[in-house]
């Protein structure tokens, strides 16, 4: 019998020294031009340790070039800034004007995007929208006034350069001094690395969307299911997923079969170490600079107090663990009592992890936890509120479902009857222009609309699933974190200090759906990939409520450039100011946007391959 494509790739994977590949080399890193570890004092006696240099001041020179790296025992090409991965940490002062001269020493175009920074659109660094990009041999000068403070980062917005090492941290010191007091500061920049050519990885996904998913249901897992649920329930569970032609473990596009997970440019075996002294309060600035990985972060034996989200101070909340996707940042305070602690960041699909150590001295270690068992997606993740919110987002007994009612061709989950032709605009659904039911409070725009409207364009080849009854709760930690016995951060826990920037209520609602087709590996807004869509229009100065509904079974970190996204709960109450918001499967979330920034802006999923496969829109503010 001729081996199948799946048999071949599994054989290739089994021939790899997988454990070594997951943990990498102890001494892996940039082979040429590696910057020494640096310490810098920037405020209140706080120090930092990262994998690269720390640059302070108002003027910066950044040089982009090709480099060679070895994280796994194989020398590979990388894209580096000032010779290091990660790039230098930039320390700015709120209220000052910074000048950044970026020189392209490569033979291909490049760009730098200042993620989460409020600035003129010409300085945003998105080729085709902000500017043409930086041509080979050219220097582009970014200059803008720093209008905020907190933890941010920067990265390439050209091709897959971010995936090959082009990212770094930004720390902005508050003009009035830190409200958050700590004795020591450490940047913890998480990322991922593949030895493969990213273009080849992307091509494999276009050919087979689950190419790197090795957590598929197997016979041993079925037998385990039988022992826990019984034969009938186990068979019914698999029958349901087979009928829908979907995978219950479709949590991540890439896994440890191709990725090595890095903390400040260091592999798990390399054990990046952050030091502290007894009695100190330590601030850890977590940045997810990964290309395609959501991380679940915890420090066993230590409670973390979350004090900042996406650079904005929040009311402190104590947690054991938090999940964050590419683009997000969280600052936490810890008070270590023991000699050493493991900073453990396991991937959402539970195939690998990044790790480092918080210790009194270099060389000390603490036990590294075992990876949690991967959990299947629940009915909640596929069918939203229809699955029954009485379960508290913890999943359900799949055997209780009447699976015959579930039609994969369109995933008609609900029994709602709608006029789909109303939602035909490529700008999304403008609820202010619609006739809503008289008994819907959302008609006054006081609370977000719960009336689901699918665009005509969702009924095409680019969409294999639609949710008619999404969930709107913000207190679900997400698949893999439900009921794990740890206190896990959720959106419902976050409250930005000072409330909204602008207390106005929205004058209209804009509804957009996050859509995809895994078999085609197509990702989109409203079923339209970027090349097929037109810009979303905001009128300068208006306040718009944006509703994002996730009609897929994957979690999407959605990043709007140039303007804040002010997350609200289902009652329309302000929660948190964000620049990147995780939208879970079958979830409907809303946020307000004050369109105070004229120009052309990007809006996209921050999973790099999702963005490149089409989940990208232009936002035009005029």
C-alpha positions in Angstrom: 0.0 0.0 0.0 1.3 3.4 -0.9 2.0 5.6 2.1 -0.3 8.6 2.5 0.9 12.1 2.9 0.1 12.0 6.6 2.0 8.7 7.0 5.1 10.3 5.4 5.1 13.4 7.5 4.5 11.4 10.7 7.5 9.2 9.8 9.6 12.3 9.2 8.6 13.7 12.5 9.3 10.5 14.4 12.8 10.5 13.0 13.5 13.9 14.6 15.1 14.1 18.1 11.8 15.6 19.2 12.6 16.3 22.9 15.9 18.0 21.9 14.0 20.0 19.2 11.4 21.2 21.7 14.0 22.2 24.3 16.7 23.4 21.9 20.4 23.8 22.5 21.7 25.2 25.8 24.0 27.5 23.9 21.8 28.2 20.9 21.5 31.7 19.5 22.9 34.2 17.1 26.2 33.0 15.8 27.5 36.3 14.4 27.2 39.7 16.1 25.6 38.5 19.3 25.1 41.4 21.7 26.1 40.8 25.3 23.5 40.7 28.0 23.0 44.2 29.3 21.6 45.8 32.4 20.2 49.3 32.5 18.8 51.6 35.2 15.8 53.5 33.9 13.6 54.5 36.9 13.1 53.9 40.6 16.1 51.7 40.9 14.6 49.2 38.4 16.9 47.1 36.3 16.3 44.9 33.2 17.9 41.7 31.8 17.0 40.6 28.2 18.8 38.7 25.6 20.1 41.8 23.8 21.3 45.3 24.4 19.2 48.0 26.1 19.2 51.4 24.3 18.0 54.6 26.0 17.6 58.2 24.9 15.8 60.1 22.2 17.8 59.0 19.1 18.3 55.4 18.0 20.1 53.7 15.2 18.8 50.3 14.2 20.5 48.2 11.5 18.6 45.3 9.9 20.7 42.5 8.4 20.9 38.8 7.8 22.4 36.7 10.5 23.0 33.0 11.3 21.5 31.2 14.2 21.6 27.8 15.8 18.8 27.0 18.2 18.5 23.3 17.5 21.8 22.0 16.2 21.2 23.3 12.7 22.6 26.6 11.4 19.9 28.7 9.9 19.4 32.1 8.4 17.7 34.8 10.5 16.7 38.5 10.3 18.4 40.5 13.1 18.4 44.1 14.4 21.8 45.3 15.6 23.0 41.7 15.5 20.7 40.2 18.1 17.6 38.1 18.7 15.6 39.6 20.2 16.4 43.1 19.0 17.6 45.7 21.5 15.2 46.8 24.2 14.3 50.5 23.5 13.7 52.7 26.6 11.7 55.9 25.9 10.3 58.7 28.0 6.7 59.7 27.9 6.2 63.2 26.4 9.5 63.3 24.5 10.1 63.0 20.8 12.0 60.0 19.6 14.0 59.7 16.4 14.7 56.2 15.1 16.9 55.8 12.0 16.4 52.3 10.6 18.9 51.1 8.0 18.2 48.2 5.7 21.4 46.2 5.1 19.6 43.3 3.4 18.9 42.6 -0.3 15.1 42.7 0.2 12.6 45.3 1.5 11.8 45.6 5.2 9.8 47.6 7.7 9.4 48.3 11.4 6.0 48.6 13.1 5.8 50.1 16.6 3.1 47.8 18.1 0.5 49.6 20.2 2.1 53.0 19.9 -0.1 56.0 19.2 1.5 58.0 16.4 0.9 59.5 13.0 -0.1 56.8 10.4 3.0 57.7 8.2 5.2 56.5 11.1 3.2 53.2 11.7 5.5 51.1 9.6 3.0 49.1 7.5 4.1 48.8 3.8 1.4 49.7 1.4 -0.6 51.7 4.0 1.8 53.8 6.0 4.6 54.0 3.4 6.3 51.9 0.7 8.6 50.2 3.2 12.4 50.4 3.5 14.2 49.4 0.3 17.6 47.6 0.3 20.4 50.0 1.3 18.1 52.7 2.4 17.6 54.4 5.8 14.1 55.5 6.9 13.8 57.9 9.8 10.8 57.5 12.1 10.1 60.6 14.3 7.1 61.0 16.6 6.1 62.3 20.1 5.7 59.6 22.7 2.1 60.0 24.1 1.9 57.0 26.4 3.8 54.8 28.9 4.1 51.1 29.6 5.3 47.9 28.0 5.2 47.6 24.2 7.2 46.0 21.4 8.3 46.4 17.8 8.6 44.0 14.8 8.8 43.8 11.1 5.6 44.1 9.1 7.1 42.7 5.9 6.7 39.1 4.8 7.7 36.6 7.5 10.7 38.6 8.8 9.1 38.8 12.2 9.1 35.0 12.3 12.8 34.9 11.5 13.9 37.0 14.5 13.0 40.6 13.8 11.3 41.8 17.1 12.2 43.7 20.3 10.8 45.2 23.4 9.9 48.9 24.1 9.7 50.3 27.6 8.2 53.8 28.0 8.8 55.5 31.4 5.8 57.5 32.7 6.4 61.3 32.7 5.2 61.5 36.3 7.1 58.5 37.4 5.9 54.9 37.9 2.7 54.4 39.8 3.6 50.7 39.9 6.4 50.4 42.4 9.0 47.6 42.1 12.6 47.1 43.1 13.6 45.3 39.9 12.4 45.0 36.3 12.8 42.2 33.8 11.5 42.0 30.3 10.2 38.5 29.4 9.8 38.4 25.6 8.4 35.1 24.3 8.7 34.1 20.7 8.9 31.0 18.5 11.4 29.8 15.9 11.3 27.3 13.1 14.3 25.8 11.3 12.1 25.5 8.2 11.7 28.3 5.6 8.5 30.1 6.8 7.3 30.2 3.2 7.6 26.4 3.0 5.7 26.1 6.3 2.9 28.3 5.0 2.7 26.3 1.8 2.3 23.1 3.8 -0.6 24.6 5.7 -2.2 25.8 2.4 -2.0 22.2 1.2 -3.2 20.6 4.5 -4.4 22.9 7.3 -3.6 20.3 10.1 -0.2 19.4 8.8 1.6 20.0 12.1 -1.3 18.8 14.4 -0.1 15.6 16.0 -2.7 15.7 18.8 -5.4 14.1 16.7 -7.6 11.4 18.3 -5.9 8.0 18.3 -6.8 4.5 19.4 -5.1 4.8 22.8 -7.0 8.0 23.4 -10.2 6.3 22.3 -9.6 3.5 24.8 -9.0 6.0 27.5 -12.2 7.8 26.6 -14.1 4.5 26.8 -12.8 3.9 30.3 -13.9 7.4 31.4 -17.2 7.7 29.5 -18.3 4.3 28.4 -18.3 2.8 24.9 -21.5 4.5 23.6 -20.4 8.0 24.7 -16.9 7.6 23.3 -18.2 6.4 20.0 -20.8 9.2 19.8 -18.1 11.7 20.6 -16.0 10.7 17.7 -19.0 10.2 15.4 -19.9 13.9 15.9 -16.5 15.2 15.0 -16.2 12.8 12.0 -19.6 13.9 10.7 -18.5 17.6 10.9 -15.1 16.8 9.3 -13.4 18.9 12.1 -10.7 18.1 14.6 -11.4 18.6 18.3 -7.7 19.4 18.8 -7.5 22.2 16.2 -5.9 24.6 18.7 -2.8 25.8 16.9 -1.6 25.7 13.3 2.0 25.0 14.2 3.3 22.8 17.0 6.6 21.7 18.5 7.1 19.5 15.4 8.5 22.6 13.7 8.7 25.2 16.4 11.2 25.8 19.2 9.9 28.1 21.9 12.1 31.0 23.1 12.2 33.2 26.1 14.3 36.3 25.4 15.9 34.5 22.5 16.9 31.5 24.7 15.7 27.9 24.3 14.3 26.0 27.2 17.6 24.2 27.6 19.4 27.5 27.6 17.4 28.5 30.7 17.3 32.3 30.5 17.7 33.6 34.1 16.5 36.7 35.8 18.0 37.5 39.1 16.5 39.1 42.2 17.6 39.8 45.8 15.7 38.7 48.9 12.9 40.9 49.9 12.5 42.6 46.5 9.3 43.1 44.6 10.0 42.2 41.0 8.2 43.4 37.9 8.0 41.0 35.0 7.1 42.6 31.6 5.6 39.7 29.5 5.5 40.3 25.8 4.2 37.8 23.3 6.3 38.4 20.3 5.6 34.9 18.8 4.5 34.6 15.2 2.0 31.8 15.6 1.9 30.8 19.3 -0.5 31.4 22.2 1.2 30.9 25.6 -0.2 30.0 29.0 2.1 31.5 31.6 2.6 30.6 35.2 5.3 30.5 37.9 4.7 27.4 40.0 4.7 28.3 43.7 4.2 32.0 43.1 1.2 34.2 42.7 1.4 36.9 40.0 -0.3 40.3 40.5 -1.3 41.6 37.1 -0.9 45.4 37.1 -0.8 46.3 33.4 -2.3 45.1 30.2 -1.1 46.3 26.7 0.8 49.1 28.4 -2.2 50.4 30.4 -2.3 50.2 34.2 -5.1 48.0 35.5 -6.6 47.5 38.9 -4.3 44.8 40.4 -5.6 41.2 40.1 -3.9 38.2 41.6 -3.7 35.1 39.4 -1.8 31.8 39.0 -1.8 31.8 35.2 -2.7 33.9 32.2 -3.1 33.2 28.5 -1.9 35.7 25.9 -1.6 35.7 22.2 0.9 37.3 19.8 0.9 41.1 20.2 -0.4 41.2 23.8 1.6 42.3 26.8 1.0 41.8 30.5 3.0 43.2 33.4 3.0 41.4 36.7 4.5 41.9 40.2 5.9 39.0 42.1 7.5 38.7 45.5 9.9 35.7 45.5 10.5 33.9 48.8 12.5 30.8 47.6 15.8 30.6 45.9 14.6 29.9 42.4 11.3 29.7 40.4 10.6 28.4 36.9 8.9 30.9 34.6 6.8 28.4 32.6 5.0 29.3 29.3 3.4 26.2 27.8 1.8 26.5 24.4 -2.0 26.4 24.0 -1.7 23.0 22.1 0.5 21.6 24.9 3.2 20.4 22.5 6.0 22.5 23.9 7.0 25.3 26.2 9.4 28.2 26.7 10.9 28.5 30.1 13.4 30.6 32.2 14.3 30.9 35.8 13.8 33.7 38.4 16.6 33.1 40.9 19.0 34.6 43.5 22.0 33.7 41.3 22.9 32.6 37.8 22.9 28.8 37.4 20.1 28.1 39.9 17.1 26.2 38.8 13.7 25.1 40.0 11.7 22.0 38.8 10.1 22.4 35.3 6.5 21.3 35.3 5.2 18.6 32.9 3.0 19.9 30.1 -0.7 19.8 30.8 -2.7 17.2 28.9 -4.3 18.8 25.8 -8.0 19.3 26.0 -10.5 18.9 23.3 -12.6 21.8 22.1 -16.0 21.8 23.7 -19.4 22.4 22.2 -19.1 25.9 23.8 -16.2 26.5 21.4 -18.1 25.5 18.4 -21.7 26.5 19.0 -21.4 29.3 21.6 -24.5 29.9 23.6 -26.5 27.1 21.9 -24.2 24.6 23.7 -25.7 25.7 27.0 -24.0 28.5 29.0 -25.2 26.8 32.2 -22.0 24.8 32.0 -20.0 27.9 32.8 -17.8 27.5 29.7 -16.4 24.2 31.0 -17.5 22.1 28.1 -20.4 19.6 27.9 -21.2 16.0 27.5 -21.0 15.6 23.7 -23.2 12.6 23.8 -26.1 14.7 24.9 -26.2 16.6 21.6 -28.5 15.9 18.8 -25.8 15.8 16.2 -28.1 15.3 13.3 -29.1 18.9 13.7 -25.5 20.0 13.1 -24.8 20.6 9.4 -21.1 21.2 8.7 -21.9 22.8 5.3 -22.5 26.2 6.8 -22.7 25.1 10.4 -26.3 26.3 10.9 -26.0 26.2 14.7 -29.1 28.1 15.6 -32.8 28.3 14.6 -32.8 32.1 13.9 -34.2 33.4 10.6 -32.5 36.4 9.2 -32.4 38.5 6.1 -28.7 37.9 5.2 -28.9 40.3 2.3 -28.9 43.2 4.7 -25.4 42.5 5.6 -23.8 42.9 2.2 -21.6 45.9 2.8 -17.9 45.2 2.8 -17.6 47.7 5.6 -19.5 45.3 7.8 -23.0 45.6 9.4 -24.0 49.1 10.5 -26.7 48.5 13.1 -27.6 52.1 13.3 -29.0 51.8 9.7 -31.1 48.7 10.5 -34.5 48.3 11.8 -34.1 46.4 15.1 -36.8 44.8 17.2 -38.6 47.2 19.4 -37.8 45.2 22.6 -34.0 45.2 21.9 -32.3 47.6 24.2 -29.3 47.6 21.8 -31.4 49.7 19.4 -30.5 52.7 21.5 -26.8 51.7 21.4 -26.7 51.6 25.2 -25.7 48.0 25.2 -24.1 45.9 22.4 -26.4 44.3 19.9 -26.9 40.5 20.3 -28.7 40.2 17.0 -26.4 38.1 14.8 -26.2 39.2 11.1 -24.1 37.2 8.7 -22.8 38.9 5.6 -23.8 37.6 2.2 -20.1 37.1 1.6 -19.9 34.6 4.5 -21.8 32.1 2.3 -18.9 31.1 0.1 -15.9 28.9 -0.3 -13.8 30.9 2.2 -16.1 30.1 5.1 -16.7 26.6 6.5 -18.5 27.6 9.7 -21.0 30.2 11.0 -22.2 30.7 14.5 -25.8 31.9 15.0 -25.9 31.9 18.8 -22.5 33.2 20.0 -21.5 33.5 23.7 -20.9 37.0 25.0 -19.3 36.2 28.4 -15.8 37.5 29.2 -15.1 35.2 32.2 -14.1 32.1 30.2 -10.3 31.4 30.5 -10.5 29.3 27.3 -10.0 25.7 26.2 -7.2 24.0 28.2 -7.5 26.3 31.2 -11.1 25.5 32.3 -11.3 23.8 35.7 -7.5 23.2 36.0 -7.5 24.1 39.7 -5.5 27.4 39.1 -6.8 30.9 39.2 -6.6 32.0 35.6 -6.9 35.5 34.3 -9.9 36.3 32.1 -11.1 39.5 30.2 -13.7 40.0 33.0 -10.9 40.5 35.5 -9.3 43.5 33.7 -10.3 47.1 34.6 -8.1 49.9 33.3 -7.4 52.7 35.7 -9.2 56.0 35.0 -12.0 54.5 32.9 -12.5 55.3 29.2 -10.5 58.0 27.5 -13.7 59.5 26.1 -17.0 59.0 27.9 -19.2 59.4 24.8 -21.6 56.7 23.8 -21.3 55.3 20.3 -23.2 56.8 17.4 -23.3 53.5 15.5 -22.3 49.8 15.6 -20.1 48.0 13.2 -20.4 44.2 13.2 -17.6 42.1 11.6 -17.2 38.3 11.6 -13.9 36.5 11.9 -14.2 33.7 9.3 -12.1 30.9 7.9 -11.9 27.6 6.0 -9.4 25.2 7.5 -9.3 22.8 4.5 -8.4 25.7 2.2 -6.4 27.4 5.0 -8.2 30.7 4.3 -8.8 33.4 6.9 -10.9 36.5 6.5 -13.3 39.1 7.7 -16.9 38.3 6.7 -15.7 35.7 4.3 -13.5 38.1 2.4 -9.8 37.8 2.3 -7.8 41.0 2.2 -7.4 41.1 -1.6 -11.2 40.9 -2.0 -12.2 43.5 0.7 -12.5 47.2 0.7 -11.5 49.5 3.6 -13.5 49.9 6.8 -14.4 53.6 7.0 -14.4 55.6 10.3 -15.4 59.2 10.3 -12.7 61.3 12.1 -13.9 62.1 15.6 -16.7 59.7 15.8 -17.2 57.0 18.5 -18.0 53.6 17.0 -18.9 50.4 18.7 -17.2 47.5 17.0 -18.6 44.0 17.4 -16.3 41.1 16.5 -17.8 37.7 16.3 -15.6 34.7 15.9 -17.2 32.2 13.5 -14.2 29.8 13.7 -13.0 27.3 16.3 -9.6 29.0 16.7 -8.7 31.9 19.0 -7.7 35.1 17.2 -5.6 37.9 18.7 -7.1 40.9 16.9 -4.9 44.1 16.6 -6.2 47.5 15.5 -3.4 49.9 14.6 -3.3 53.5 15.6 -6.3 53.7 18.0 -7.3 52.1 21.3 -9.9 49.4 21.5 -11.9 49.9 24.7 -13.3 46.6 25.6 -16.8 46.5 27.1 -18.9 43.8 28.7 -22.3 42.7 27.4 -24.0 45.4 29.4 -22.0 48.1 27.6 -19.8 48.9 30.6 -16.2 49.9 30.0 -13.7 47.2 31.0 -10.2 47.7 29.7 -8.2 49.6 27.1 -6.4 47.3 24.7 -4.5 47.3 21.4 -4.8 43.6 20.9 -7.9 41.5 22.0 -8.2 37.8 22.1 -11.5 36.6 20.6 -12.3 33.0 21.5 -14.1 30.5 19.4 -17.8 31.2 19.0 -17.5 34.4 21.0 -19.0 37.8 20.3 -17.1 40.7 21.9 -17.5 44.5 21.6 -15.3 47.5 22.1 -15.5 51.2 21.5 -13.1 53.0 19.1 -12.7 56.8 19.2 -11.6 57.5 15.6 -9.2 60.3 16.6 -6.4 59.3 14.2 -6.7 60.4 10.5 -5.0 58.0 8.1 -4.8 54.5 6.7 -4.5 51.8 9.4 -4.1 48.0 9.5 -6.5 45.7 11.4 -5.6 42.1 11.5 -5.2 38.8 13.4 -1.8 38.8 14.9 -1.2 35.1 14.1 1.1 35.8 11.3 -0.1 33.1 9.0 -3.7 34.0 9.6 -2.9 37.6 8.6 -1.0 36.5 5.5 -3.8 34.1 4.5 -6.3 37.0 4.5 -7.5 38.0 8.0 -6.5 41.6 7.4 -8.4 44.8 6.7 -7.6 48.4 6.0 -9.2 51.0 8.2 -9.6 54.4 6.7 -10.2 57.4 9.0 -11.2 60.6 7.2 
